[in-house]
Amino acid sequence: MGTITHTLEDYIAQAIPVLTEIPGFTALAKADGQDYDALAAKYPDAVFALMIVNNLFHHDREISEITQQAFFSIMDGVDIPFVSLQYLLYNMTAARIPISRHIHGITEYEYTLFKCWQIF
């Protein structure tokens, strides 16, 4: 049996039709500086999707696997806020990563739940 190797280009080629349907994704991918900040505040789903695409092949294998699961969930049409929540919860329990509410586009209520969860 052979091994299938995927590259970032393979994943992006598969994803372009889905990613471009996410409101703000294309504009965010092309933005920089202040434009990016303004768009990020307006399109949290696009911010999360862009982060996932940028981290598909992270140097840490576990993070890469988690990110690829999130990527394929988005490609399968799972609601991005749900994917984001699952991604954050998994990362919190696996690595105790710090949560940034602005970057992940979560609500104040969800942020409070995350902070409470980190106590345990």
C-alpha positions as a Python dict, from the first residue, in 0.01 Angstrom:
ca = {
    (1, 'M'): (0, 0, 0),
    (2, 'G'): (116, 349, -80),
    (3, 'T'): (110, 654, 137),
    (4, 'I'): (-93, 956, 34),
    (5, 'T'): (85, 1284, 88),
    (6, 'H'): (-108, 1608, 100),
    (7, 'T'): (43, 1950, 53),
    (8, 'L'): (-91, 2287, 155),
    (9, 'E'): (-156, 2354, -213),
    (10, 'D'): (-374, 2040, -233),
    (11, 'Y'): (-581, 2152, 63),
    (12, 'I'): (-617, 2507, -68),
    (13, 'A'): (-724, 2387, -412),
    (14, 'Q'): (-998, 2176, -249),
    (15, 'A'): (-1099, 2457, -18),
    (16, 'I'): (-1118, 2762, -244),
    (17, 'P'): (-1485, 2713, -344),
    (18, 'V'): (-1590, 2676, 21),
    (19, 'L'): (-1359, 2942, 166),
    (20, 'T'): (-1467, 3208, -82),
    (21, 'E'): (-1828, 3155, 31),
    (22, 'I'): (-1738, 3259, 388),
    (23, 'P'): (-1832, 3627, 422),
    (24, 'G'): (-1519, 3842, 441),
    (25, 'F'): (-1270, 3561, 378),
    (26, 'T'): (-1135, 3689, 46),
    (27, 'A'): (-1109, 4049, 168),
    (28, 'L'): (-939, 3937, 490),
    (29, 'A'): (-690, 3718, 304),
    (30, 'K'): (-582, 4021, 97),
    (31, 'A'): (-592, 4279, 379),
    (32, 'D'): (-313, 4416, 594),
    (33, 'G'): (-272, 4653, 889),
    (34, 'Q'): (-574, 4861, 979),
    (35, 'D'): (-783, 4710, 702),
    (36, 'Y'): (-727, 4366, 851),
    (37, 'D'): (-825, 4479, 1202),
    (38, 'A'): (-1147, 4640, 1079),
    (39, 'L'): (-1241, 4335, 873),
    (40, 'A'): (-1147, 4095, 1153),
    (41, 'A'): (-1389, 4266, 1389),
    (42, 'K'): (-1663, 4240, 1127),
    (43, 'Y'): (-1598, 3880, 1008),
    (44, 'P'): (-1497, 3649, 1297),
    (45, 'D'): (-1582, 3334, 1098),
    (46, 'A'): (-1343, 3442, 824),
    (47, 'V'): (-1072, 3513, 1084),
    (48, 'F'): (-1106, 3162, 1222),
    (49, 'A'): (-1108, 3000, 877),
    (50, 'L'): (-800, 3196, 772),
    (51, 'M'): (-620, 3095, 1092),
    (52, 'I'): (-704, 2730, 1022),
    (53, 'V'): (-574, 2752, 665),
    (54, 'N'): (-255, 2921, 783),
    (55, 'N'): (-190, 2650, 1044),
    (56, 'L'): (-273, 2336, 847),
    (57, 'F'): (88, 2220, 857),
    (58, 'H'): (195, 2347, 1197),
    (59, 'H'): (534, 2233, 1327),
    (60, 'D'): (362, 2060, 1619),
    (61, 'R'): (201, 1739, 1495),
    (62, 'E'): (-87, 1742, 1745),
    (63, 'I'): (-181, 2100, 1662),
    (64, 'S'): (-155, 2017, 1292),
    (65, 'E'): (-394, 1722, 1334),
    (66, 'I'): (-644, 1928, 1533),
    (67, 'T'): (-625, 2205, 1274),
    (68, 'Q'): (-680, 1961, 988),
    (69, 'Q'): (-988, 1822, 1167),
    (70, 'A'): (-1124, 2176, 1194),
    (71, 'F'): (-1041, 2240, 828),
    (72, 'F'): (-1230, 1933, 709),
    (73, 'S'): (-1525, 2018, 933),
    (74, 'I'): (-1545, 2359, 766),
    (75, 'M'): (-1514, 2195, 424),
    (76, 'D'): (-1800, 1958, 519),
    (77, 'G'): (-2022, 2258, 596),
    (78, 'V'): (-2021, 2240, 975),
    (79, 'D'): (-2115, 2575, 1127),
    (80, 'I'): (-1792, 2773, 1178),
    (81, 'P'): (-1880, 2902, 1529),
    (82, 'F'): (-1934, 2538, 1634),
    (83, 'V'): (-1603, 2428, 1476),
    (84, 'S'): (-1427, 2720, 1646),
    (85, 'L'): (-1574, 2629, 1982),
    (86, 'Q'): (-1471, 2264, 1946),
    (87, 'Y'): (-1123, 2367, 1833),
    (88, 'L'): (-1077, 2596, 2131),
    (89, 'L'): (-1210, 2344, 2380),
    (90, 'Y'): (-984, 2071, 2246),
    (91, 'N'): (-680, 2297, 2252),
    (92, 'M'): (-760, 2417, 2601),
    (93, 'T'): (-782, 2067, 2740),
    (94, 'A'): (-486, 1933, 2541),
    (95, 'A'): (-241, 2220, 2570),
    (96, 'R'): (-391, 2482, 2799),
    (97, 'I'): (-342, 2748, 2534),
    (98, 'P'): (-433, 3105, 2623),
    (99, 'I'): (-762, 3222, 2476),
    (100, 'S'): (-785, 3555, 2297),
    (101, 'R'): (-1148, 3657, 2253),
    (102, 'H'): (-1076, 3902, 1970),
    (103, 'I'): (-872, 3660, 1761),
    (104, 'H'): (-1124, 3379, 1785),
    (105, 'G'): (-1432, 3597, 1752),
    (106, 'I'): (-1617, 3442, 2044),
    (107, 'T'): (-1884, 3610, 2250),
    (108, 'E'): (-1823, 3755, 2594),
    (109, 'Y'): (-2030, 3470, 2742),
    (110, 'E'): (-1821, 3203, 2566),
    (111, 'Y'): (-1503, 3382, 2675),
    (112, 'T'): (-1620, 3372, 3036),
    (113, 'L'): (-1694, 3000, 3006),
    (114, 'F'): (-1347, 2939, 2863),
    (115, 'K'): (-1181, 3132, 3143),
    (116, 'C'): (-1379, 2933, 3401),
    (117, 'W'): (-1286, 2608, 3227),
    (118, 'Q'): (-915, 2695, 3250),
    (119, 'I'): (-938, 2699, 3629),
    (120, 'F'): (-997, 2325, 3633),
}
